[in-house]
Amino acid sequence: MDPLSLLAIAFAPGLLWVWLFYKKDKYEPEPKKLIIITFILGVVATIPAGILNTLLLPFSIDQAGILLLFFAAFFVIGPVEEISKYMAMRVYALKSKEFDEPVDAMIYSVTAALGFATFENFLYISQYGPSLILMRAITGCLGHAGFSGIVGYYVGKAKFTSPKNNNLVFKGLAIAAFSHGLFNFVLFTQTILALLFVPLLIVLVYFLTKRLGEMSSASPFKPSEKYNFKCPKCKKNVLSSSNFCPECGFKFKR
């Protein structure tokens, strides 16, 4: 298969997931340019991550013993890739004036992660064939999105919690790196343990969707539940329980 076809197949699931997660930013959606740049930076982040993984793991995963697999998953791949994806959103998105609500950090982190996963998908299907893309669309894309979603959750809390606590960022990175390491380790064993990736992935997706909802609800742009009705005459915000407008006296037909 020609490289352009492989690129299209590799990018399709990643872009679909970006679009679905982007829709979770309901009240003040990020500019599409910011999302595109963050996605591209996630792709670029595979370069330093790949170099570091190669330098720190001068052996074949397929032929390594259980202790080397444990070391590779928990002390190299997990930390290296989570830090790389974090830097992909830190260098641009987190410095943007558009970072103005808690859920934004999760949208940035997931977008960078999906850029990272998308290029990984391209490398995998280039080597093993396009039939692998369905599995990678779930394990690769959702796995990376889930790990980085943890980081984004704590980055959002670090900025918008009063008083600010930047230690939360390190906490998020530590949890994400450990989760990533555990996920990879059970797959690396190629034993019955590998089946644990299914419940791990379910927990990741549950965390991601739950926390996206939580952070979205904390948006300062969320309309007030008390003042969710406009007077048709003077256009002033009115309590939804009111029968008339206190500004102009217009009576509502209920």
C-alpha positions as CSV (number, residue, x, y, z in Angstrom):
1,M,0.0,0.0,0.0
2,D,1.3,3.5,-0.9
3,P,2.4,5.9,1.9
4,L,-0.5,8.3,1.4
5,S,-3.1,5.6,1.8
6,L,-1.3,4.4,5.0
7,L,-1.2,8.0,6.3
8,A,-5.0,8.4,5.6
9,I,-5.8,5.1,7.4
10,A,-3.5,6.0,10.4
11,F,-4.9,9.6,10.8
12,A,-8.6,8.7,10.4
13,P,-9.3,7.3,13.9
14,G,-7.1,9.9,15.7
15,L,-8.9,12.8,14.0
16,L,-12.3,11.2,14.7
17,W,-11.5,11.0,18.4
18,V,-10.2,14.6,18.5
19,W,-13.5,15.7,17.0
20,L,-15.5,13.7,19.6
21,F,-13.6,15.0,22.5
22,Y,-13.6,18.6,21.2
23,K,-17.4,18.4,21.4
24,K,-17.1,18.0,25.2
25,D,-15.9,21.6,25.4
26,K,-19.5,22.9,25.4
27,Y,-19.4,26.5,26.8
28,E,-16.3,28.1,25.3
29,P,-14.8,25.9,22.6
30,E,-11.2,26.3,21.7
31,P,-10.2,27.9,18.4
32,K,-9.7,25.2,15.8
33,K,-6.2,26.6,14.9
34,L,-5.1,25.9,18.5
35,I,-6.4,22.3,18.4
36,I,-4.7,21.7,15.0
37,I,-1.3,23.0,16.3
38,T,-1.6,21.0,19.5
39,F,-2.3,17.9,17.5
40,I,0.7,18.5,15.3
41,L,2.9,19.1,18.3
42,G,1.7,15.7,19.6
43,V,2.9,14.1,16.4
44,V,6.3,15.9,16.7
45,A,6.6,14.7,20.4
46,T,7.0,11.1,19.1
47,I,10.5,12.1,17.9
48,P,12.1,12.9,21.3
49,A,10.1,10.1,22.9
50,G,11.4,7.6,20.3
51,I,15.0,8.7,20.6
52,L,14.9,8.5,24.4
53,N,13.1,5.1,24.4
54,T,15.8,3.8,22.0
55,L,18.7,5.1,24.0
56,L,17.3,3.9,27.3
57,L,16.1,0.5,26.0
58,P,19.0,-1.0,24.0
59,F,17.3,-4.4,23.9
60,S,14.4,-6.0,22.1
61,I,11.1,-6.0,24.1
62,D,10.1,-9.3,22.4
63,Q,13.2,-11.1,23.8
64,A,13.4,-9.4,27.3
65,G,12.8,-11.1,30.6
66,I,10.1,-10.1,33.1
67,L,12.3,-7.8,35.0
68,L,13.5,-5.9,31.9
69,L,9.9,-5.6,30.7
70,F,9.0,-4.2,34.1
71,F,11.8,-1.7,33.9
72,A,11.0,-0.8,30.3
73,A,7.3,-0.2,31.0
74,F,7.4,1.6,34.4
75,F,10.7,3.5,34.3
76,V,11.2,4.3,30.6
77,I,8.2,4.2,28.3
78,G,5.6,5.4,30.7
79,P,7.5,8.4,32.0
80,V,9.2,9.3,28.7
81,E,6.0,9.3,26.7
82,E,3.8,11.1,29.2
83,I,6.4,13.9,29.7
84,S,6.7,14.2,25.9
85,K,3.0,14.6,25.4
86,Y,2.8,17.0,28.3
87,M,5.5,19.1,26.7
88,A,3.6,19.1,23.5
89,M,0.7,21.0,25.1
90,R,2.9,23.1,27.4
91,V,5.0,24.8,24.7
92,Y,2.0,26.3,23.0
93,A,-1.6,25.6,24.2
94,L,-1.0,26.2,28.0
95,K,0.6,29.6,27.2
96,S,-2.4,30.7,25.1
97,K,-4.9,33.2,26.4
98,E,-7.6,30.8,25.3
99,F,-6.7,28.6,28.3
100,D,-9.4,30.2,30.4
101,E,-11.5,27.3,31.8
102,P,-10.6,24.0,33.6
103,V,-11.7,21.7,30.8
104,D,-9.3,23.3,28.3
105,A,-6.3,21.5,29.8
106,M,-8.0,18.2,29.3
107,I,-8.9,19.1,25.7
108,Y,-5.3,20.1,25.0
109,S,-3.8,17.0,26.7
110,V,-6.1,14.6,24.9
111,T,-5.5,16.3,21.5
112,A,-1.7,16.1,21.9
113,A,-2.0,12.5,23.0
114,L,-4.1,11.7,19.9
115,G,-1.5,13.3,17.7
116,F,1.1,11.2,19.4
117,A,-1.0,8.0,19.0
118,T,-1.8,8.8,15.4
119,F,1.9,8.8,14.3
120,E,2.4,5.6,16.3
121,N,-0.5,4.1,14.4
122,F,1.3,5.1,11.1
123,L,4.5,3.4,12.3
124,Y,2.6,0.2,13.4
125,I,0.6,-0.2,10.2
126,S,3.6,0.6,8.0
127,Q,5.3,-2.4,9.7
128,Y,2.5,-4.8,10.3
129,G,-0.2,-3.8,7.8
130,P,-3.4,-1.7,7.8
131,S,-5.5,-4.5,9.4
132,L,-4.0,-3.5,12.7
133,I,-5.7,-0.1,12.7
134,L,-8.9,-1.1,14.3
135,M,-7.1,-2.4,17.4
136,R,-4.8,0.6,17.4
137,A,-7.8,3.0,17.2
138,I,-9.0,1.6,20.5
139,T,-6.0,0.6,22.5
140,G,-3.5,3.1,21.1
141,C,-5.7,6.2,20.7
142,L,-8.0,5.7,23.7
143,G,-5.0,4.5,25.8
144,H,-2.9,7.6,25.1
145,A,-6.0,9.9,25.4
146,G,-6.8,8.4,28.8
147,F,-3.3,8.6,30.2
148,S,-2.9,12.2,29.1
149,G,-6.4,13.0,30.2
150,I,-5.2,12.4,33.7
151,V,-2.4,14.9,33.3
152,G,-4.8,17.5,31.8
153,Y,-7.2,17.0,34.7
154,Y,-4.5,17.9,37.2
155,V,-3.1,20.7,35.1
156,G,-6.6,22.3,35.0
157,K,-7.0,21.8,38.8
158,A,-3.5,23.3,39.3
159,K,-4.4,26.5,37.5
160,F,-8.0,27.1,38.6
161,T,-7.9,25.8,42.2
162,S,-7.4,28.5,44.8
163,P,-4.7,28.8,46.0
164,K,-2.8,27.5,42.9
165,N,-0.9,24.3,43.5
166,N,1.6,23.4,40.7
167,N,2.5,20.2,42.6
168,L,-0.8,18.8,41.1
169,V,0.9,18.8,37.7
170,F,3.6,16.4,39.0
171,K,1.0,14.3,40.6
172,G,-0.9,14.0,37.3
173,L,2.3,13.1,35.5
174,A,3.2,10.5,38.1
175,I,-0.3,8.8,38.0
176,A,-0.3,8.9,34.1
177,A,3.2,7.4,33.9
178,F,2.3,4.7,36.3
179,S,-1.0,3.9,34.5
180,H,0.8,3.9,31.1
181,G,3.5,1.6,32.5
182,L,1.0,-0.8,34.0
183,F,-1.0,-0.9,30.7
184,N,2.2,-1.6,28.7
185,F,3.6,-4.1,31.1
186,V,0.5,-6.4,31.1
187,L,0.6,-6.3,27.2
188,F,4.4,-6.9,27.1
189,T,4.1,-10.2,29.2
190,Q,2.1,-11.9,26.4
191,T,0.5,-14.1,29.0
192,I,-2.9,-14.3,30.6
193,L,-2.0,-11.0,32.3
194,A,-2.4,-9.3,29.0
195,L,-6.1,-9.6,29.2
196,L,-6.0,-7.1,32.1
197,F,-5.6,-4.4,29.4
198,V,-9.4,-4.6,28.9
199,P,-10.5,-3.5,32.4
200,L,-7.6,-1.0,32.5
201,L,-8.9,0.6,29.3
202,I,-12.5,0.7,30.6
203,V,-11.3,2.4,33.8
204,L,-9.3,4.9,31.7
205,V,-12.2,5.8,29.5
206,Y,-14.6,6.1,32.5
207,F,-12.2,8.4,34.2
208,L,-11.8,10.5,31.0
209,T,-15.5,11.0,30.4
210,K,-16.3,11.5,34.1
211,R,-13.6,14.1,34.6
212,L,-14.4,15.9,31.3
213,G,-17.9,16.3,32.5
214,E,-16.7,17.5,35.9
215,M,-14.3,20.1,34.5
216,S,-16.8,21.3,31.9
217,S,-19.4,21.9,34.7
218,A,-16.8,24.0,36.4
219,S,-16.6,26.4,33.5
220,P,-17.0,30.1,34.3
221,F,-18.8,30.4,30.9
222,K,-21.5,28.0,31.9
223,P,-24.9,29.8,31.9
224,S,-26.5,30.4,35.2
225,E,-29.3,27.9,36.0
226,K,-31.2,30.7,37.7
227,Y,-31.0,33.2,34.9
228,N,-31.6,31.0,31.8
229,F,-34.5,32.9,30.4
230,K,-34.5,36.2,28.4
231,C,-37.4,38.6,28.3
232,P,-38.7,38.7,24.7
233,K,-39.3,42.4,25.0
234,C,-36.3,44.0,26.6
235,K,-33.9,41.0,26.3
236,K,-32.8,41.2,29.9
237,N,-31.9,38.0,31.8
238,V,-34.8,36.9,34.0
239,L,-35.2,34.2,36.7
240,S,-36.7,31.1,35.0
241,S,-39.4,30.9,37.7
242,S,-40.6,34.5,37.1
243,N,-44.0,35.3,35.5
244,F,-43.1,38.8,34.5
245,C,-40.0,40.8,33.7
246,P,-38.9,43.0,36.6
247,E,-37.2,45.4,34.2
248,C,-40.0,46.3,31.8
249,G,-43.0,44.6,33.4
250,F,-43.7,42.3,30.4
251,K,-45.9,39.3,31.4
252,F,-44.9,35.9,30.2
253,K,-47.3,33.3,28.9
254,R,-46.5,30.1,30.7
